[in-house]
Amino acid sequence: MRLVCLRVHPTFGLVHPTESFVSFTSIDGSKHEVWPESGEQFYEGNLLPNGEWIIIDKCLSLGLVNRFNVKEVFKCLIHWGTGTVNLELWSEDRPVSNQSPLRISHEYEVIEIPKL
């Protein structure tokens, strides 16, 4: 039996890479700000973002919110590239069939951020 993992793997270009960060509150209630110098970070279990995370550009006062169904996401990955960031959603590894498909429901929204 083969195990399958669904991976949502978008790459976002950053207008101000040094003034941008990812912010979220984990399932356990802890708050996180993840900056480019932190490198690649995985989050799972109670540290998983609680249904949304946001890329914030402090210079533009804009944020890109990614909302998702936490029941469908097993782990999240933040990967910083050169002027880019990936916000990845991963499902659990499991067998898939017509009766038990893998799905990750998610959406994006651009919002205005009050001056920080």
Residue pairs with C-beta under 8 A, 6 or more apart in sequence:
1 95
2 95
3 93
3 94
3 95
4 93
4 94
4 95
4 96
4 102
5 74
5 90
5 91
5 92
5 93
5 102
6 90
6 91
6 102
6 103
6 104
7 88
7 89
7 90
7 91
8 88
8 89
8 90
8 104
8 106
9 86
9 88
10 86
10 87
10 88
11 81
11 84
11 85
11 86
12 55
12 64
12 84
12 85
12 86
12 87
13 83
13 84
14 20
14 55
14 57
14 83
14 84
14 85
15 57
15 59
15 60
16 57
16 58
16 59
16 60
17 36
17 82
17 83
17 84
18 36
19 57
19 58
19 59
20 36
20 55
20 56
20 57
20 58
20 85
21 33
21 34
21 35
21 36
21 55
21 56
21 58
22 32
22 33
22 34
22 53
22 54
22 55
22 56
22 78
22 85
22 87
23 31
23 32
23 33
23 34
23 53
23 54
23 56
23 63
24 31
24 32
24 49
24 50
24 52
24 53
24 54
25 31
25 32
25 49
25 50
26 32
26 43
26 46
26 47
26 48
26 49
26 50
27 45
27 46
27 47
27 48
27 49
27 50
27 70
28 46
28 47
30 47
32 43
32 49
34 41
34 78
36 80
36 85
38 78
38 80
39 80
40 77
40 78
40 79
40 80
41 77
41 78
42 75
42 76
42 77
43 49
43 75
43 76
43 77
43 78
44 74
44 75
44 76
48 70
48 73
48 75
48 76
49 70
49 76
50 70
51 67
51 68
51 69
51 70
52 65
52 66
52 67
52 68
53 65
53 66
53 76
53 87
54 63
54 64
54 65
54 66
54 111
55 63
55 64
55 66
55 85
55 87
56 62
56 63
56 113
56 116
57 63
58 113
58 116
61 112
61 113
61 114
61 115
61 116
62 110
62 111
62 112
62 113
63 110
63 111
63 112
63 113
64 108
64 109
64 110
64 111
65 108
65 109
65 110
65 111
66 87
66 89
66 106
66 107
66 108
67 106
67 107
67 108
67 109
68 89
68 104
68 105
68 106
68 107
69 104
69 105
69 106
72 91
72 103
72 104
72 105
73 89
73 90
73 91
73 104
74 90
74 91
74 92
74 93
75 90
76 87
76 88
76 89
76 90
77 86
77 87
77 88
77 90
78 85
78 86
78 87
78 88
79 85
79 86
79 88
89 104
89 106
91 102
91 103
91 104
94 100
94 102
96 102
